[in-house]
C-alpha cells in the first residue's frame, strides 16, 4: 500500500448506532488504564456536553483502532475569562499502538480547531510511568505549568502541527 493510500484509509467516524459497539470495544493497555477513562465514560460525558464534546472513532480501512474526543470553546476557568479547545480523550487500542494513530488523532483535532479559528490545542495528562507525557512532548506539546484535576496541562501552538 502506498503512503497516500495508507493515509486515505485512516479516517474518523462520528459515533452512530452502527459503530457504537466498535467504539465501546476500544481498550488501552492495562497499565495505561489509570491515565484515560474508558470510551463509555467519554460517550456519557459527550451526551451531557452537546456542542462542546466531539467524539470520534479512529478507523484504519474498516478496522476500528482508537477513539478520540475533542472539546471546543470551553470556558476553562468557568468565569468567561479563558476559552480553550483541545483533545479531551485519546484511547488507542492496546494492539494498535505505535502505528501513528495517536499522531493522526492529534492532527485531526488540530485541523478542526484551525477550522474554528483556534490557534492552540490543549490537552491534559496524568503524569507517571506508562502515561502519555512522552507522546505529547514528542508532538511538540509543552507543559503550561497549570494543573487541572491533578493532571498536567499541555499546549501546542497549531502552526507547529501539519495535518
ABEGO torsion letter per residue (X at the ends): XBAAAAAAABBBBBBBAAAAAAAAABBBBAAAAAABBBAAAAAAAAAABBGABBBBBBBBEABBABBBBBBBGBBAAGAGABBBBEBABBBBBAAABGAGAAAAAAAAAAAAAAAAGBABBBBBBBBEBGBAAAAAAAAGBBBAGBBBGGBBBBBBBAAABBX
